[in-house]
Amino acid sequence: MTSIRKKPRRPVRRFSAADKCRAVLTLWTERRSVTELCRELDVKWNVLNQWQEQAMEGMLQALEPKRAVPCGQIPLATRLQSLLERKTARTAAPETLPPSKASRPESMNRPATPPRTAEASATPMNDTSLQKPPRTA
């Protein structure tokens, strides 16, 4: 039986955050290529790629606002403030309108159109009275 030769494993190297930062900045400033840096640090290209992704995520997270401003403390324009007050006044007193109209905006509370009669529905839609007049040049 033949024995299979196993490739010796590389020793696990631990890099500090400063070393990783230096390596990523070296790549981003194009001082060295990925190949050169991989040879110098004795790491594979995907390790450098992971460091770059982690650095980008860290920068984005660090640049996010630390805390959100509560809604009540944001100053509103006078027009928006008046619209908001009107809206809250309407929602506070919906009992004054009938239930069917209380949930609809005022613009929708128009009288219903009369139902079509049998004569109106029997007329063809190609009626000449409904057509636009011809354009004059």
Secondary structure, 3 states (H helix, E strand, C coil): CCCCCCCCCCCCCCCCHHHHHHHHHHHHCCCCCHHHHHHHHCCCHHHHHHHHHHHHHHHHHHHCCCCCCCHHHCCCCHHHHHHHHHHHHHHHCHHHCCHHHHCCCHHHCCCCCCCCCHHHHHCCCCCHHHCCCCCCC
